[in-house]
Amino acid sequence: MVHGRQLFGSVSDYQKLYAEVLRALKPGGWYEQVEIDPVAQSEDGSIAGTGFDQVGPLTLEAAEKFGRSFRVLNHMRQDMTEAGFEEIKEVRFKWPIGGWPKDQKMKEIGRYNAASWDQGMEGWFLYLFTEYLGVCFSPTPFSLFPLLCDSVPDFLNGMVQHSVRQTKGSVRASM
């Protein structure tokens, strides 16, 4: 078994990666990859016009200029098929950001995911946005990116209850 997780942004050629994985697997071996869609979504429209709504497309634009796809989740099944994997099973599910879900387990997952956003935002956006989009940031936290500072800090602190989610997917394939 070979496992990869959240490789988006770190691989420039997935066909090459999958070919290498296939060479490394023994007959009957499995490769599993878990990815997220970095574009936050909301089924109830509650993030329309917020920083979450605006930062997703900008992130994808910066990633494309960087030469790396952040939409791995949307093409990994096809890429694995083309690389020669067999018995491909894909599972997609919603992954909340924040403590808004009614289900206690999903509420807990959402809080952990919000903490991940809180701790990771600067690292996720700083390099890509300054190098590839020409954005200038101030050195203070959360004034770092004006589109986000209108909604994200309050959201992550539980003061705003947007039903924000990501799509998370897993593909398991054998040779």
Buried (B, 14 or more C-beta within 10 A) or exposed (E): EEEBEEBBBEBEEBEEBBBEBBEEBEEEBBBBBBBBBBBBBBEEEBBEEBBBBBBBEBBBBBBEEBEBBBBBBEEBBEBBEEBEBEEBEBEEEBBBBBBBBEEEEBBEBBBEBBEEBBEEBBEBBBEBBEEBEEBEBEEEEBEBBEBBBBBBBBBBEEEBEBBBBBBBBBBBBBB
